[in-house]
């Protein structure tokens, strides 16, 4: 695969952000966790973040942020086993619970994903054990697993979940996708096909081998090298509106 050398992309990002020192300072805020730390995160925190990402999708993130303590209380701290064993009547009651956003179809994902996390933990010891060991060089494989086994964890929701849990990975924002296309990839503006995702994974793998940078930093730098984000600041993943989770 013939790609623009990442050293050129790095320099573009540095120029747009006011120099390498500014760029490195921005990157310092986005360091992925080690596999050991990811494995130590409790199953309840994985389910909590899944839920948060699902409810944020297509919704005002600030509203979810404001109500999040209510979510934690209503869903009993997101204990997967406990939630999986609630009665149908208890789940029906959530559609009138003012502590949360009362979206019936999204509420159902909490039950579905509680089963997903709990069953994964039973098979592997904890959800974090399998999640932490999934290589960044196969993020599209992890995304496929989340989509197939989880509920509403495909596409951007799955990528946000991976990033917000602290795992090394890329975000296919409009800016990142634009940089990939400008670097030689023939992909859709909103890539989702297996062919496009495979090309994207290969590109990030190649850039990682070239630079030794994390996939998170590669994604961040790619996003800052193109588009309207010239000034330094707190723009979020990756160079879209800032997330309260970053």
C-alpha positions as CSV (number, residue, x, y, z in Angstrom):
1,X,0.0,0.0,0.0
2,X,1.4,3.4,-1.1
3,X,0.7,6.0,1.6
4,X,1.9,9.5,2.4
5,X,4.8,9.1,4.8
6,X,3.5,9.9,8.3
7,X,6.4,12.3,8.9
8,X,4.8,14.6,6.4
9,X,1.4,14.3,8.1
10,X,3.0,15.1,11.5
11,X,4.6,18.2,10.1
12,X,1.3,19.4,8.6
13,X,-0.4,18.9,12.0
14,X,2.4,20.7,13.8
15,X,2.2,23.7,11.5
16,X,-1.6,23.9,11.9
17,X,-1.4,23.7,15.7
18,X,1.4,26.2,16.2
19,X,4.5,24.0,16.3
20,X,5.7,20.6,17.5
21,X,5.7,21.6,21.2
22,X,2.0,22.5,21.1
23,X,1.2,19.4,19.2
24,X,3.0,17.2,21.6
25,X,1.2,18.9,24.5
26,X,-2.1,18.1,22.9
27,X,-1.1,14.5,22.4
28,X,0.0,14.1,26.0
29,X,-3.7,14.3,27.0
30,X,-4.5,11.2,25.1
31,X,-2.3,8.4,26.3
32,X,-3.8,4.9,26.1
33,X,-3.8,2.6,29.1
34,X,-1.6,-0.5,29.3
35,X,-3.1,-3.9,28.8
36,X,-2.5,-4.6,32.6
37,X,-4.5,-1.5,33.6
38,X,-7.3,-2.4,31.1
39,X,-7.5,-5.9,32.5
40,X,-7.9,-4.6,36.0
41,X,-10.9,-2.5,35.2
42,X,-14.1,-4.0,36.6
43,X,-16.9,-5.5,34.4
44,X,-19.3,-2.9,35.8
45,X,-17.1,-0.1,34.3
46,X,-17.1,-1.7,30.9
47,X,-20.9,-2.0,31.0
48,X,-21.2,1.6,32.2
49,X,-19.1,2.9,29.3
50,X,-21.0,0.8,26.8
51,X,-24.3,2.3,28.1
52,X,-22.9,5.8,28.0
53,X,-21.7,5.5,24.4
54,X,-25.0,3.9,23.3
55,X,-27.1,6.7,24.9
56,X,-24.8,9.4,23.6
57,X,-25.2,8.2,20.0
58,X,-27.4,10.7,18.1
59,X,-28.1,12.6,21.4
60,X,-26.7,15.6,23.2
61,X,-23.7,14.4,25.1
62,X,-24.1,17.2,27.7
63,X,-27.5,15.9,28.6
64,X,-26.1,12.4,29.2
65,X,-23.2,13.9,31.2
66,X,-25.6,15.9,33.4
67,X,-27.8,12.8,34.1
68,X,-25.0,10.2,34.5
69,X,-25.1,10.0,38.3
70,X,-28.8,9.1,37.8
71,X,-27.9,6.4,35.3
72,X,-25.4,4.9,37.8
73,X,-28.0,4.9,40.6
74,X,-30.9,3.6,38.4
75,X,-28.8,0.7,37.0
76,X,-27.3,-0.3,40.3
77,X,-23.8,0.6,39.5
78,X,-24.0,-1.4,36.3
79,X,-23.3,-4.8,37.9
80,X,-23.7,-7.1,34.9
81,X,-24.8,-10.2,36.8
82,X,-27.3,-8.2,38.9
83,X,-28.8,-6.4,36.0
84,X,-29.1,-9.7,34.0
85,X,-31.3,-11.1,36.7
86,X,-33.7,-8.2,37.1
87,X,-37.3,-9.2,36.5
88,X,-39.2,-8.1,33.3
89,X,-41.3,-5.9,35.5
90,X,-38.2,-4.1,36.8
91,X,-37.0,-3.5,33.3
92,X,-40.4,-2.2,32.2
93,X,-40.3,0.3,35.0
94,X,-37.2,2.0,33.5
95,X,-39.3,3.6,30.7
96,X,-40.8,5.9,33.4
97,X,-37.6,6.4,35.5
98,X,-36.8,10.1,35.4
99,X,-33.2,9.5,36.6
100,X,-32.3,8.3,33.0
101,X,-33.1,9.1,29.4
102,X,-36.3,7.2,28.8
103,X,-35.6,5.6,25.4
104,X,-37.1,2.1,25.4
105,X,-34.9,0.7,22.7
106,X,-31.7,2.0,24.3
107,X,-32.7,0.8,27.7
108,X,-33.0,-2.7,26.3
109,X,-29.4,-2.5,25.2
110,X,-28.4,-2.3,28.9
111,X,-29.9,-5.7,29.5
112,X,-28.5,-7.2,26.3
113,X,-25.0,-5.8,27.0
114,X,-25.2,-6.9,30.7
115,X,-25.6,-10.5,29.4
116,X,-22.7,-9.9,26.9
117,X,-20.3,-8.6,29.6
118,X,-21.4,-11.2,32.1
119,X,-21.1,-14.2,29.7
120,X,-17.7,-12.9,28.5
121,X,-16.5,-12.7,32.0
122,X,-17.7,-16.2,32.8
123,X,-15.8,-17.5,29.8
124,X,-12.6,-15.5,30.3
125,X,-12.4,-14.5,33.9
126,X,-13.4,-10.9,33.2
127,X,-14.5,-8.8,30.3
128,X,-11.2,-6.8,30.6
129,X,-9.0,-9.8,30.1
130,X,-10.2,-10.4,26.5
131,X,-10.7,-6.7,25.7
132,X,-7.2,-5.7,27.0
133,X,-5.4,-8.4,25.0
134,X,-7.0,-7.6,21.6
135,X,-4.2,-6.1,19.5
136,X,-4.5,-2.6,18.1
137,X,-3.3,-4.0,14.8
138,X,-6.7,-5.8,14.6
139,X,-9.0,-3.0,15.9
140,X,-11.5,-3.9,13.1
141,X,-11.7,-7.4,14.5
142,X,-12.5,-6.0,17.9
143,X,-15.1,-3.7,16.4
144,X,-16.7,-6.6,14.6
145,X,-16.8,-8.7,17.8
146,X,-18.5,-5.8,19.7
147,X,-21.0,-5.3,17.0
148,X,-21.9,-9.0,16.7
149,X,-21.9,-9.9,20.4
150,X,-23.1,-6.6,21.9
151,X,-26.1,-4.4,21.3
152,X,-25.7,-1.2,19.3
153,X,-21.9,-1.3,19.7
154,X,-21.1,-1.1,16.0
155,X,-19.6,1.8,14.0
156,X,-18.8,5.0,15.8
157,X,-20.3,3.8,19.1
158,X,-17.9,0.9,19.2
159,X,-14.9,3.1,18.4
160,X,-15.8,5.6,21.0
161,X,-16.2,2.8,23.6
162,X,-12.7,1.5,22.7
163,X,-11.2,5.0,23.0
164,X,-13.1,6.1,26.1
165,X,-12.1,2.9,28.0
166,X,-8.5,4.0,27.3
167,X,-7.6,1.3,24.8
168,X,-5.2,2.2,22.0
169,X,-7.1,2.8,18.8
170,X,-8.3,5.1,16.0
171,X,-11.5,7.1,15.6
172,X,-12.9,7.4,12.0
173,X,-14.0,11.0,12.4
174,X,-14.6,13.1,9.2
175,X,-11.1,14.6,9.6
176,X,-9.3,11.3,10.1
177,X,-11.2,9.8,7.1
178,X,-10.3,12.9,5.0
179,X,-6.6,12.4,5.9
180,X,-6.8,8.8,5.0
181,X,-8.3,9.6,1.6
182,X,-5.8,12.3,1.0
183,X,-3.0,9.8,1.8
184,X,-4.0,7.4,-0.9
185,X,-6.9,5.3,0.3
186,X,-9.9,4.9,-2.0
187,X,-12.6,4.7,0.7
188,X,-16.0,6.1,1.3
189,X,-16.6,9.3,3.2
190,X,-18.3,7.3,6.0
191,X,-16.3,4.0,5.7
192,X,-18.1,0.9,7.0
193,X,-17.6,-1.9,4.4
194,X,-15.1,-4.7,5.2
195,X,-13.0,-3.6,2.3
196,X,-12.7,0.0,3.5
197,X,-12.1,-1.0,7.1
198,X,-9.4,-3.5,6.0
199,X,-7.7,-0.7,4.1
200,X,-7.9,1.6,7.0
201,X,-6.4,-1.0,9.4
202,X,-3.6,-1.7,7.0
203,X,-2.9,2.1,6.8
204,X,-2.7,2.5,10.5
205,X,-0.6,-0.6,10.9
206,X,1.8,0.7,8.3
207,X,2.0,4.1,10.0
208,X,2.6,2.4,13.3
209,X,5.5,0.4,11.9
210,X,6.9,3.5,10.3
211,X,6.8,5.7,13.5
212,X,6.3,3.5,16.6
213,X,3.5,5.9,17.6
214,X,0.4,4.6,19.3
215,X,-2.7,4.2,17.1
216,X,-4.4,6.8,19.3
217,X,-1.7,9.4,18.6
218,X,-1.6,8.4,14.9
219,X,-5.4,9.1,14.8
220,X,-5.1,12.3,16.7
221,X,-2.3,13.6,14.5
222,X,-4.1,12.6,11.3
223,X,-7.1,14.5,12.4
224,X,-5.2,17.7,13.3
225,X,-3.4,17.7,9.9
226,X,-6.5,18.5,7.8
227,X,-9.9,20.3,8.0
228,X,-10.8,23.5,9.8
229,X,-9.1,22.7,13.1
230,X,-6.2,25.1,12.8
231,X,-6.0,26.5,16.4
232,X,-4.9,24.5,19.4
233,X,-7.5,23.6,21.9
234,X,-9.5,20.8,23.4
235,X,-11.3,19.4,20.4
236,X,-12.2,15.8,20.9
237,X,-12.2,12.4,19.1
238,X,-10.8,13.0,16.7
239,X,-11.1,16.7,16.1
240,X,-14.9,16.8,16.4
241,X,-16.7,18.5,19.3
242,X,-15.0,17.9,22.6
243,X,-16.1,15.0,24.7
244,X,-16.7,15.2,28.4
245,X,-15.1,11.7,28.6
246,X,-11.7,12.7,27.2
